[in-house]
Amino acid sequence: MQETRRAVLDALASGPVSGPEMAADLDISRTAVWKHVEALREAGFDIESREAGYALASSPEFGGLAVEYGLEAPYEIEFHESIPSTNARARERAEAGDRDVVVLADEQTGGRGRLDRAWASPSGGIWCSLLGSPDLPPAHAPIATLAAAVAVVEAVETVGVEAGIKWPNDVLVGEDERKLAGILTEMAGEHDRIDWLIVGIGLNANVDPEALPAGATSLRALVGDVDRRTLTQALLDGLDDRLGAPDSVLEAWTDHSLTLGRRVRVETQSETIVGEAVDVAFPGTLVIETGRGRRTVTAGDCE
Ligand code: BTN
């Protein structure tokens, strides 16, 4: 968020504060103050004008500026009420040379999942794609996917939901292990460095489970509607922290794993591996004890 805009919001949040006072404190004209106040109102911030000055009464439930204000991680939020796919839009921004952007939407009309599946994205969800260029070699990119799964689990804990992770990145809840969130990572890079990385996260937040495929659930079904603004902030700040400390990810992932210790069947591009999942190794490889030796898989569909 632009620095002055943030300073105006800070002043309003601890208001009431008069226009001239803000102008003097921020060293901008009164007209500039008024323009900021109007732009914030247009973005859904409820700014009351009292005798003593302006004061922030409430922030919008969702939206770009609303999520950006209070976010610790330094991302620009590009918000859309409705968009085909936040990952597709993030790719456009990546190809235009932009970085440190989060594309966020209330609804997607062409959401994409892993293996080219469709991803149901009705209004009320948290559909977002973080575009960055983490300081990692491309071979380590899978750790970003695991980091995102950990960030989702830790974020939903803040609204009282205990979730687990099925390798590599399905976030599931309850005894019947319904899918609450999914992650789709895309990347471009050369042999030794990532040029851009997009971590797309779909979190079924304030949506009816009937609008989702069988086997999926939502926060609304589990705990009722949540404050998407603070939840998105927790998710993005958590993910940013994990991306900055990739060595911390595996331990946290293991703590939340639903896969380790279980008998699994993993379909890779070339074969099916069956056995007990015994470990996960950097940057996200599943280690399977097959009975005829240990096998490691870097990507695949796990059942
Ligand atoms: C999966 O198949 O489990 C991954 C689903 C990823 C969905 C998210 S929603 C935000 C972003 N935009 C997309 O089109 N897909 C990802």
Residues whose N, C-alpha, C, O or C-beta is under 5 A from the ligand:
A	BS01	BTN	S85 T86 N87 G110 G111 R112 G113 R114 W119 W127 C128 G182 I183 L184 G200 I201 G202
